[in-house]
């Protein structure tokens, strides 16, 4: 032994966690471990042999395991480039089977053979007015967006849309243009799609009909091509003549499967539940609506869920077990919401009711977000009360005011976004949250966050401070048909009471996403749109590089001329 100090660990390394225990590295009892793997002649088949020095008799929470042998044996078979099947024998007495999915997040994408067939693009144009009602039906079938109005002035056709969900905006716009080009009279040379939500127009997408068609029906050299679709600030079109006006759909509903999971807890590595949620919206007006949802917990292993973590703070999240196990039918959301616009760049919202799984109350939000800007700033204020464990309309005694100021920043580098949040959290602690994420060209997002408040590490408890990672994957990247939904996965090592924010949903930053300068730059990996967007980005980068080089060369020549003049003057 190098030094006797290595024979034992010093300090209590399990009291709070969240810090790097450098003084404990290589200290305390140790055991030999290691393994080998062999690539068999069978393509994709691996055999693994491992020696495990752990005797499993000192596990946390008295979760000791019987071990008959220190030798583990396993096989791995790669079924496809993204799927592995695993099997093995662990500790000499446990059989193991597994299914592993893996792959590059930025390469996720599948073809859409189950989508409705997009109309074929032809050079010719109709000579008469179409049946606009049928056109609207086809537009909604192709895009899954709601059409509110079609209007015209001279050679411009304007389509007003709402519920413009889904991150693959450009792909859906291409489908919409294919329908309009098939039906719109020959005198129309420009299509404009206005994206709205809550009665607010957020963005116009302008399509040059001739250029869009030319790119699809004949070859054109890169120097002869121009941008066919571009975003622009929305403008009023009160002088346009309506061709078709739809009545708002007052009541909408849907349902979706749900998956709940708790990883790495003391009651088991994986606690899960499978359920079904039905969600509905009733619109009182364009800018005011009621959201409601009912959740049914169908299958789970929550009978193993026994542990309620201790806490030195108001229990705003550590009653997790009680909330998820008390009732099989719950109401996760039942609120009224109103949104509005103060100026071109300022928005507000007000809401009241059941805001999330554990809290109900009232609140409001204000957001400053200029169109196409890299920066935005918002403030939310809320007064909430903790809900009963049954998650019906009953409430517990705990009440708190909570709110935050948030700065949003699109860094412009590799599509990395960051946000800084400061304010008062649910346990009445005060501090900041820093969040950073990256969104790939196919819309897949990965990010991480941490929160530090005025609660000490000792008072916070295990973990020292709140932190976590998350992923968001568009269903469009995984399914053989188009879907506006997003699969969200979040993992926090520990659920504690410090640094916890209200999960209120319907944030104004999400509601105003159509103003994002990167909207329209995402597509399913490998699709025609994905390749085109990548080519346009490379071309744009090359154009910027060429312009920079030319300017650099001009400046260098100017400097050389100045030096020549100075030398000539000195000689004279």
Secondary structure, DSSP 8 states (H G I E B T S, - for coil): ---GGGGS--S-TTSS-SS--GGGTT-S-----EEEEEE-SSTTEEEEEEE----S-S-GGG-----S-SEEEEEEEEEETTEEEEEEEETTTEEEEEEEE---GGG-----TTS-------S--BSS---HHHHHHHHHHHH--EEEEEEEETTEEEEEEE----S-HHHHHHHHHHHHHHHSBTT--EEEEEEEETTEEEEEEEEEHHHHHHHHHS---GGG----EEEE-----TTSEEEEE-----EEEEEEEEEEEEEEETTEEEEEEEEEEEEEEEEEETTEEEEEEEEEEEEE-GGG-------SS--SSTTHHHHHHS-SEEEEEEEEEEEEEEETTEEEEEEEEE-SSSEEEEEEEEEE--TT-SEEEEEEEEEEEEE-TT-SS-EEEEEEEEEEEEEEEE-SSTTEEEEEEEEE-TTS-EEEEEEEEEE-TTS-EEEEEEEEESS-HHHH-TTSSEEEEEEEEEGGGTSSS----EEEEEE-S---STT--------HHHHTGGG-TTTT----TTSHHHHHHHHHHHHHHHHHHHHHHHHHHHHHHHHHHHHHHHHHHHH-
